[in-house]
Amino acid sequence: MSPLRRLLVGATLLAGPLPGGAQPAGAEPARVHRVAPGETLSHIALHNLGDPSLWPAIYEANRDRIKDPSVIYPGQELAVPELDPARREAVRREAHARNGPGNGVSAGRNGHATGAGNGP
């Protein structure tokens, strides 16, 4: 088990739910995803949550590690929260409000994500 996963599981057991519905929380600790070159939060949301528009949930769960949602780095370990159906819909609305139907995040040079369009 990676040090980040141990920390997340321990924090989940001690702290419980985080404000705003962010995970890890309760009985369902977050999964951990290691960022690969060229990935964006949208890619990670698609592959781990089945919907690229759920990227804001990953950003919120990792605010201590991600300062700008359009800039993530290969090798970063990010928590991927479990989302119930109501939270999924709320996150989709948030993503749509930020940038329209797409999220405006695309892969940039050097494997870093960069903002495209008018979104993060």
Secondary structure, 3 states (H helix, E strand, C coil): CCHHHHHHHHHHHHHCCCHHHCCCECCECCEEEECCCCCCHHHHHHHHHCCHHHHHHHHHHCCCCCCCCCCCCCCCEEEECCCCHHHHHHHHHHHHHHHCCCCCEEECHHHCEEECCCCC
